[in-house]
Amino acid sequence: MLIEGYDDGPLTAGEPLLDRPGFWSNHLPVLCADGDCAERPDPEWFGDDGADADALSEVLFDPGHWPVFRVPAGTGPGAVVVYRNLAGDHGTDYLLTDPDGGGARRIARWDADFTGAGLTWRELTGIADGASSTAEVTEAIEAAEPAEPAEAPEAPEAPEASEPAEGVRDIPSRLLLLLPLLTDPDIPEEASARVAAALTEVGAPAHTASATADHLLAHLARRSRHDPAWASPLSGG
C-alpha cells in the first residue's frame, strides 16, 4: 500500500483490525486525552476487556506496521486514517480524499493533542454515509492545513457508479473511525443517539452505549468551544 508523503512508513491495510476485540477501546479513548474528566473510558465501555485492549494495542501501535483505514465514498469525498507509528513522532493522521480517489491531503492529526481542521457533525456524517458533495471536498482540500500532497491508497478496479471503493463499508464503523474529527460548536441532539447506536453495532454493551456516547461527545463539544478560531475545512472558511 502506498500513500505519497508516507514513503518511510510501512503502511498496511488496517480494515481487518476493526473486527478484532480491543480496537475501539484503543481508537476512541483519545477523545478524552484532555484529562478533563474524573473517569477515563474503560475497555468494558466498548465491549472489550483489558487483555483485549492490550493485545490489540501491540498490533495497532507497532512501529513496524502503520495501519491505514480507508473510508471511501461513491460520489463525494472520502477519508483515510493513518496510524503514524513513527518512533518519537507517534500519532494518528486524518486525510481527505478526492471523490475519484486520485489525491488526498492531511487535514488533522492526533498526537498528544488535536491539531488541524475538524468537521461539523453534518459533514462528518455525510462522509460516513457516503453523501458529501464533490464541491465540499474541493473546498476542504483548498482550506486544509498546509501539508505534503498525498495520494490515496492504491485501489483495485474502479467500482460501479455510486459504490464505495475498497475500504470500510460498514457505516457505524465509518462514523466511529472519523469521530475524533468532530469539531462542532453546535453538536445536534441527535448525535448522541446515533453514536450510541454505532457503538452498539460494533459490540459495545447496549445498556451503557448512551452514557459512553455522551461522555465522548462532551469532550468533543468542550474542545470546539475552547477554540474560537475554529473553522471547518469543508466550509471553505
C-alpha positions in Angstrom: 0.0 0.0 0.0 1.3 3.4 -1.0 0.4 7.0 0.2 2.6 9.8 -1.1 4.3 11.5 1.8 4.4 8.4 3.9 7.3 6.8 2.0 9.2 5.9 5.2 6.2 4.2 6.8 5.4 0.5 6.5 1.8 1.1 5.6 -0.6 -1.9 5.9 -4.3 -2.3 5.4 -5.9 -1.7 8.8 -9.5 -2.7 8.0 -9.2 -6.3 9.3 -8.4 -4.9 12.7 -11.9 -3.4 13.0 -13.4 -6.7 13.9 -10.8 -7.6 16.5 -11.7 -7.2 20.2 -9.9 -4.2 21.6 -9.9 -1.9 18.6 -12.5 0.6 19.7 -11.2 0.7 23.2 -7.9 1.9 21.7 -9.2 4.2 19.0 -11.8 6.2 20.9 -10.4 7.0 24.3 -8.0 9.5 22.7 -11.1 11.8 22.7 -10.6 12.1 26.5 -6.9 12.9 26.3 -7.6 16.4 27.6 -7.7 14.9 31.1 -10.8 16.9 31.9 -12.9 14.1 33.4 -12.9 12.1 36.6 -13.4 8.8 34.8 -11.3 7.6 31.8 -13.1 5.3 29.3 -12.7 1.7 30.3 -12.4 -1.2 27.7 -15.7 -2.6 29.0 -17.4 0.5 27.7 -16.7 -0.8 24.2 -17.4 -4.4 24.9 -13.7 -5.3 25.4 -11.6 -6.4 28.4 -8.2 -5.2 29.4 -6.4 -8.1 27.8 -8.2 -7.5 24.5 -7.2 -3.8 24.6 -3.5 -4.6 25.5 -3.2 -7.2 22.8 -4.7 -5.1 20.1 -2.6 -2.0 21.1 0.6 -4.0 20.4 -0.6 -4.5 16.8 -2.2 -1.1 16.3 0.9 0.8 17.6 3.6 -1.4 16.2 6.3 0.7 14.7 6.9 -2.0 12.1 3.3 -1.6 10.7 1.3 1.5 10.2 -2.4 0.6 9.9 -4.4 2.5 7.3 -8.2 2.7 7.3 -9.9 3.8 4.1 -13.3 5.4 4.2 -14.2 5.9 0.5 -17.4 7.3 -0.9 -19.2 6.7 -4.1 -19.7 10.3 -5.4 -18.3 12.5 -2.7 -15.1 12.8 -0.7 -13.8 10.1 1.5 -11.2 9.9 4.2 -8.1 8.0 5.2 -7.0 7.4 8.8 -3.3 6.5 9.2 -1.7 5.3 12.4 1.6 7.0 12.1 3.7 4.7 14.3 7.0 6.6 13.9 9.4 6.4 16.8 9.4 9.7 18.5 6.5 11.0 16.4 3.6 8.7 17.0 0.1 9.9 16.2 -2.9 9.5 14.0 -3.3 11.4 10.8 -6.6 12.2 9.1 -6.7 12.8 5.3 -9.5 13.9 3.0 -9.6 12.2 -0.4 -10.9 13.3 -3.8 -14.1 11.6 -4.9 -12.1 9.7 -7.6 -9.5 8.5 -5.1 -6.8 10.4 -7.0 -5.5 12.6 -4.3 -5.5 13.3 -0.6 -4.4 15.9 1.9 -4.0 15.7 5.6 -6.4 18.0 7.5 -5.7 17.0 11.1 -3.6 14.9 13.4 -3.9 13.5 16.9 -0.7 13.4 18.8 -0.8 14.4 22.5 -3.5 16.9 21.3 -5.7 17.5 18.3 -4.3 19.9 15.7 -5.7 20.8 12.3 -9.2 21.3 10.9 -12.1 19.2 12.1 -15.6 18.6 10.7 -19.1 19.6 11.7 -21.5 16.8 12.6 -23.3 17.2 9.3 -20.0 17.0 7.3 -18.8 14.0 9.3 -22.0 12.1 8.9 -22.0 13.0 5.2 -18.7 11.3 4.7 -19.7 8.3 6.9 -22.9 7.9 4.9 -21.1 8.5 1.6 -23.2 11.6 0.9 -20.8 14.5 0.9 -20.6 16.5 -2.3 -17.7 17.0 -4.8 -17.7 20.7 -4.2 -17.3 20.3 -0.5 -14.2 18.1 -0.8 -12.6 20.6 -3.2 -13.1 23.4 -0.7 -11.8 21.1 2.1 -8.6 20.4 0.3 -8.0 24.1 -0.5 -8.7 25.1 3.1 -6.8 22.2 4.8 -3.7 22.8 6.8 -0.5 23.0 4.7 0.9 19.6 4.3 2.6 17.5 1.7 0.3 16.3 -1.0 -0.7 12.6 -0.7 -2.1 10.1 -2.9 -4.9 7.9 -1.6 -4.0 4.2 -1.1 -3.8 2.2 -4.2 -7.2 0.8 -5.1 -8.4 -2.1 -7.1 -10.5 -1.8 -10.2 -12.9 1.1 -10.2 -16.2 0.2 -8.6 -19.6 0.7 -10.2 -21.1 4.2 -10.1 -22.2 5.2 -6.6 -20.5 2.2 -5.0 -17.7 2.9 -2.5 -14.2 1.7 -3.4 -12.3 -0.9 -1.3 -12.2 0.1 2.4 -14.5 0.4 5.3 -18.1 -0.1 4.1 -19.9 -0.5 7.5 -21.5 2.8 8.3 -21.3 2.6 12.1 -17.5 1.8 11.8 -17.0 4.7 9.3 -18.7 7.1 11.7 -16.7 6.0 14.7 -13.4 6.0 12.8 -13.9 9.6 11.9 -15.5 10.7 15.2 -12.2 12.2 16.5 -12.5 14.7 13.7 -15.7 16.2 15.1 -15.1 19.8 15.9 -18.5 21.4 16.0 -19.5 24.1 18.5 -23.2 23.1 18.0 -23.4 19.3 18.1 -27.0 18.4 17.5 -29.1 16.5 20.0 -29.5 13.5 17.7 -25.7 12.9 17.6 -25.8 11.1 20.9 -28.4 8.6 19.8 -26.6 7.9 16.5 -23.2 7.5 18.2 -24.8 5.2 20.8 -26.3 3.1 18.0 -23.0 2.9 16.2 -21.2 1.8 19.4 -23.8 -1.0 19.9 -23.3 -2.1 16.4 -19.6 -2.6 16.9 -20.0 -4.5 20.1 -20.5 -2.0 23.0 -23.0 -3.0 25.7 -26.4 -1.7 24.8 -27.2 -0.7 28.4 -24.2 1.6 28.6 -23.8 2.8 25.0 -25.8 6.0 25.5 -23.6 7.0 28.5 -20.4 6.2 26.6 -21.7 8.3 23.6 -22.5 11.2 25.9 -19.1 11.0 27.5 -17.2 11.1 24.2 -19.3 13.9 22.7 -19.0 16.0 25.8 -15.2 16.1 25.3 -15.6 16.9 21.7 -18.0 19.8 22.5 -15.6 21.2 25.0 -12.8 21.2 22.5 -14.9 23.0 20.0 -16.0 25.8 22.4 -12.4 26.3 23.5 -11.1 27.2 20.0 -12.7 30.5 18.9 -10.7 30.4 15.7 -12.1 27.1 14.6 -13.5 26.8 11.0 -14.4 23.6 9.1 -12.3 22.7 6.1 -15.4 21.8 4.2 -16.9 25.2 4.8 -14.1 27.0 2.9 -13.6 29.2 5.9 
